[in-house]
Amino acid sequence: MKPNIDILATELIEAETTKVAIAPFTERYSDMTVTDAYNVQLQVVKVKQAAGRTIIGKKVGLTSKAMQTMLNVNEPDYGHLLDDMEVADGSAVNVSEFVAPRIEAEIGFILERDLSGPDVTFLDVLMATKYIVPTLEIIDSRIVDWKIKLIDTVADNGSSARVVVGGKKTPIDNIDLRDLGMILFKNGEQLATGAGAAALGHPAHAIAWLANKLSEFGISLKAGEIILPGALSGAVAVQAGDYIEARFGSIGSVSVSFQ
């Protein structure tokens, strides 16, 4: 049975609004394709834009081999970042805004010029990057109990919910992003470490993949957008009272608390 794109988009918007998760699409629509799922995501974005939201960037997910193996996929996915998803560094967010939040640390790229696929390369990304920033992505699943396969998370905006952007802006000259390290702390306890190589070997490879994938839908990466190339370690579950900080060495740190 093929899904109705508009109906599925409405389901996701309602789940996000009410914080009541829905059953996985993959359990209900045996003929649903990844392209269908991207069209659901794009329809959700279209509805939100009609309501006054603006796109501020995009994110890549499933860039680690561990996550791809877990979901039995062989490529990343992507989602959109909208203006109401941005959270100021050091601020607090309420867990009641989410269904089942988790958090990841990423190296954010701010673009100086547009990138349009299908032939964007690693070097094109580096040349188009204005600077990098430390970021935290709060992910959430509007699919019940995170019972997601690739189609489910693609439709659900790559399971993205919020982005926390650090204040320090660092040019990428003379920085080896493969080796750029990250330490993730939860309530002062070190929980995870990672490096830029976790995102497809280099974050710029992930962004090149994104620009080329988006070209299939007639979408470009835009100057001024923030692009998240994928997590440097596994996602960490959060609850009220938690304080999360990610330290990225020379490019600074970023933090958020939950209430």
C-alpha positions, 0 to 999 in steps of 0.5 A: 500500500502506497502512502498519501504524502499529505496525510503522513506529513499531517501525522508528523506535524500533529505528533510534534505538536501534541508530543504523542508519538505515532506508529512507524510508517514502515510497519504500515506501508510496505510499499513506501520508498525512501523517495516517498519519505523525503517527499513527506519531509519536504511537505512538512517543511512546506507547511511550516514555511507557509506558517512563517518558518524559515530554513536556516540550515540542514543536517546530515544523519547516519554518517557513522558506520555503526548507525548505518549498520544498525538501521541496515542502510548504506548511505546517510540521510538529511533533515532541515533546520528551521528558525524555531529550532535554533537554541542559544548557547548556554540556554535552557530548554524544556523537555516537555517540548520533545517526545524522547530527546537525545543529544549529539555533538557536531562540527557546524559549517557556516557557508560563504556561498551556495553549493549545488549538486550533483558534482560537489566535491570535498574541496568545493565544500572547504572552499565554500565554508566561511567558518566552523562552530561547535554545535549540539543537535537535539534529536527527537523521534516522533515515531514511537519508542525510536522504532525507526528504520531509514524511511521513518527517520527520513520522513521525520526530518532526520529525527532533528528537533533543535540545534544549539550553536556555539558562539566561537567562529573559527576559519578552517585554515590550518585545522585538520578536521579529521583529527579535531577532537570532541569531549561530551559531558553530561552533568560534569561527567565525561560520556563520550569522545569523538573526532571529525573523522567520525562523519564519513571520514571527514565532515566535508565529505558528509556535506558534499554528499548532502549537496549532491543528494539534495540536487535530486530534489532541486535543492541547494545549500545556501550561503549563510546556512548552518550545515551539520555534517553528522555526530562525532559520537553516539547520541545521549538520552537527556531528561530534566535537570541535565546539563550537556557540554561539548568541548571541541578543543581549539574551536571552543565549546557549546552547552545547553541545559534541560528543565 
